[in-house]
Amino acid sequence: MDTERFNHAIALRDSGQLEESLREIRELERSTTDPTEKASILLNESTCLTIMGRLGDARERLRRALELSSEEAIRAEAGFGEAVLHWHERKQDLALGELNQWLEKYGHLSGSADLRALYDSVQTKRGLLLKELARFQEALPVLEECTGFELGCHDREDVQYSLGVCYMKMGRLDDAKAEFVETVKAGSQALRVAWSHYF
């Protein structure tokens, strides 16, 4: 596989240039015959389609990836992708169930340099989901673990805000305030205005 082109496609996706990323990904898929490489490309195409809201197409790419490769890393990525699809479909209980199963099956991969970021993503989504489901006590240790991860700005803000909500719901108001203040410092102007009424 052309690693440079693959990384370029991911960079395009992460910068929001989804159509351009899809074009690159599809070219890469056509240019490789290796089943595991093709499965990896399909997983990234699924991620792109999920972001675009094309959930049926995204799920079909996951299915195709699993047909092509039985490697543990591919199965782990696909399991996470399925949970994210459930989340986008507003099926939080199903998404959380998938993520909990993922930890049972693949949690041991957290020590792998290649898959550490995937473990971090699973735990971040678990923490955010538990908060959404008002399971604040369960969410708290997961979200606290997430503060040690290398997260993008958006995920870090979500974790800080969710931690603040959990602390507030559990009566830890000083801790809640500290998280909200950090969220406001890093967040958008709209968020700053909203929270300025409280702190």
C-alpha positions as CSV (number, residue, x, y, z in Angstrom):
1,M,0.0,0.0,0.0
2,D,1.1,3.5,-0.7
3,T,1.6,4.7,2.9
4,E,2.1,8.3,2.0
5,R,-1.1,8.4,0.1
6,F,-3.0,6.6,2.8
7,N,-1.8,9.1,5.4
8,H,-2.7,11.9,3.1
9,A,-6.3,10.5,2.8
10,I,-6.5,10.3,6.6
11,A,-5.2,13.9,7.0
12,L,-7.9,15.0,4.5
13,R,-10.6,13.3,6.5
14,D,-9.4,14.7,9.8
15,S,-9.4,18.2,8.3
16,G,-13.0,17.8,7.2
17,Q,-12.2,17.4,3.4
18,L,-14.4,14.3,3.3
19,E,-15.1,14.0,-0.4
20,E,-11.4,14.4,-1.3
21,S,-10.5,11.8,1.4
22,L,-13.1,9.4,-0.1
23,R,-11.6,9.8,-3.6
24,E,-8.1,9.0,-2.2
25,I,-9.3,6.0,-0.2
26,R,-11.2,4.5,-3.2
27,E,-8.1,4.9,-5.4
28,L,-6.0,3.2,-2.8
29,E,-8.6,0.4,-2.5
30,R,-8.4,-0.2,-6.3
31,S,-4.6,-0.2,-6.3
32,T,-4.1,-2.9,-3.7
33,T,-4.7,-6.7,-3.9
34,D,-3.6,-7.5,-0.3
35,P,-6.8,-8.5,1.7
36,T,-5.6,-7.1,5.0
37,E,-4.6,-3.8,3.4
38,K,-7.9,-3.6,1.5
39,A,-9.7,-4.3,4.8
40,S,-7.8,-1.5,6.5
41,I,-8.7,0.9,3.7
42,L,-12.4,-0.1,3.9
43,L,-12.4,0.6,7.6
44,N,-11.1,4.1,7.0
45,E,-13.7,4.6,4.2
46,S,-16.3,3.5,6.8
47,T,-15.1,6.2,9.2
48,C,-15.4,8.8,6.5
49,L,-18.9,7.7,5.5
50,T,-20.0,7.7,9.2
51,I,-18.8,11.3,9.6
52,M,-20.8,12.2,6.5
53,G,-23.9,10.6,7.9
54,R,-24.0,7.8,5.3
55,L,-24.5,5.1,8.0
56,G,-25.8,2.3,5.7
57,D,-22.8,2.7,3.4
58,A,-20.4,2.8,6.4
59,R,-21.8,-0.4,7.8
60,E,-21.5,-2.1,4.4
61,R,-17.8,-1.2,4.3
62,L,-17.4,-2.7,7.8
63,R,-19.0,-5.9,6.6
64,R,-16.7,-6.1,3.6
65,A,-13.6,-5.4,5.7
66,L,-14.5,-8.4,8.0
67,E,-15.1,-10.6,5.0
68,L,-11.6,-9.8,3.8
69,S,-9.5,-10.3,6.9
70,S,-9.8,-12.2,10.2
71,E,-6.8,-10.4,11.8
72,E,-7.5,-9.3,15.3
73,A,-6.6,-5.6,14.6
74,I,-9.1,-5.5,11.8
75,R,-11.8,-7.1,14.0
76,A,-11.0,-4.6,16.8
77,E,-11.3,-1.6,14.5
78,A,-14.5,-2.9,13.0
79,G,-16.0,-3.5,16.5
80,F,-15.3,0.0,17.4
81,G,-16.8,1.2,14.1
82,E,-20.0,-0.7,14.8
83,A,-20.3,0.9,18.2
84,V,-19.9,4.4,16.7
85,L,-22.6,3.6,14.1
86,H,-25.0,2.7,16.9
87,W,-24.1,6.0,18.6
88,H,-24.9,8.0,15.4
89,E,-28.2,6.1,15.2
90,R,-28.9,7.3,18.7
91,K,-28.9,3.7,20.1
92,Q,-26.7,4.5,23.1
93,D,-27.4,1.3,25.0
94,L,-26.4,-0.8,22.0
95,A,-23.3,1.4,21.5
96,L,-22.3,1.0,25.1
97,G,-22.8,-2.8,25.0
98,E,-20.6,-3.0,21.9
99,L,-17.9,-0.9,23.6
100,N,-18.0,-3.1,26.8
101,Q,-17.7,-6.2,24.7
102,W,-14.8,-4.6,22.8
103,L,-13.0,-4.1,26.1
104,E,-13.5,-7.8,27.1
105,K,-12.3,-9.0,23.7
106,Y,-9.6,-6.5,22.8
107,G,-8.7,-4.6,26.0
108,H,-5.4,-6.5,26.1
109,L,-4.4,-4.6,22.9
110,S,-4.1,-1.4,24.9
111,G,-0.4,-2.2,25.3
112,S,0.1,-2.4,21.6
113,A,1.7,0.7,20.1
114,D,-0.3,0.4,16.9
115,L,-3.7,0.0,18.7
116,R,-3.2,2.2,21.7
117,A,-5.1,5.1,20.0
118,L,-8.0,2.7,19.4
119,Y,-8.2,1.8,23.1
120,D,-8.2,5.5,23.9
121,S,-11.0,6.1,21.5
122,V,-13.0,3.3,23.0
123,Q,-12.6,4.5,26.5
124,T,-13.4,8.1,25.5
125,K,-16.6,7.0,23.8
126,R,-17.5,4.8,26.8
127,G,-17.1,7.7,29.2
128,L,-19.1,10.1,27.1
129,L,-21.9,7.5,26.6
130,L,-22.1,6.7,30.3
131,K,-22.5,10.4,31.0
132,E,-25.2,10.7,28.3
133,L,-27.0,7.8,29.9
134,A,-26.8,9.6,33.3
135,R,-24.6,6.9,34.8
136,F,-22.4,9.5,36.3
137,Q,-20.7,7.3,39.0
138,E,-19.7,4.8,36.3
139,A,-18.6,7.5,33.9
140,L,-16.3,9.3,36.3
141,P,-13.4,6.8,36.5
142,V,-13.5,6.3,32.8
143,L,-13.5,10.0,32.0
144,E,-10.7,10.6,34.6
145,E,-8.6,8.0,32.8
146,C,-9.3,9.8,29.5
147,T,-7.7,13.0,30.8
148,G,-4.3,11.1,30.4
149,F,-4.9,10.3,26.8
150,E,-3.6,12.3,23.8
151,L,-6.9,13.5,22.5
152,G,-7.8,16.0,19.8
153,C,-9.1,19.4,20.9
154,H,-12.8,18.5,20.4
155,D,-12.6,15.2,22.3
156,R,-10.6,16.8,25.1
157,E,-13.3,19.5,25.5
158,D,-16.0,16.9,25.5
159,V,-14.2,14.9,28.2
160,Q,-13.6,18.0,30.4
161,Y,-17.2,19.1,30.0
162,S,-18.5,15.6,30.8
163,L,-16.2,15.3,33.8
164,G,-17.6,18.6,35.0
165,V,-21.2,17.3,34.7
166,C,-20.4,14.1,36.5
167,Y,-18.6,16.0,39.3
168,M,-21.6,18.4,39.6
169,K,-24.1,15.5,39.7
170,M,-22.1,13.9,42.5
171,G,-21.9,17.1,44.5
172,R,-18.2,17.7,43.9
173,L,-18.8,21.4,42.9
174,D,-15.3,22.7,43.2
175,D,-14.1,19.9,40.8
176,A,-17.0,20.6,38.5
177,K,-16.1,24.3,38.4
178,A,-12.5,23.5,37.6
179,E,-13.5,21.3,34.6
180,F,-16.0,23.8,33.3
181,V,-13.5,26.7,33.5
182,E,-10.9,24.6,31.5
183,T,-13.6,23.8,29.0
184,V,-14.5,27.4,28.6
185,K,-10.8,28.4,28.2
186,A,-10.4,25.9,25.4
187,G,-13.9,26.1,23.9
188,S,-15.9,28.1,21.5
189,Q,-17.1,31.7,22.1
190,A,-20.7,30.4,22.4
191,L,-19.7,28.0,25.1
192,R,-17.8,30.8,27.0
193,V,-20.9,33.0,26.9
194,A,-23.2,30.2,28.1
195,W,-21.0,29.2,31.0
196,S,-20.2,32.8,32.0
197,H,-23.7,32.9,33.5
198,Y,-22.8,30.2,36.0
199,F,-19.2,30.9,37.0
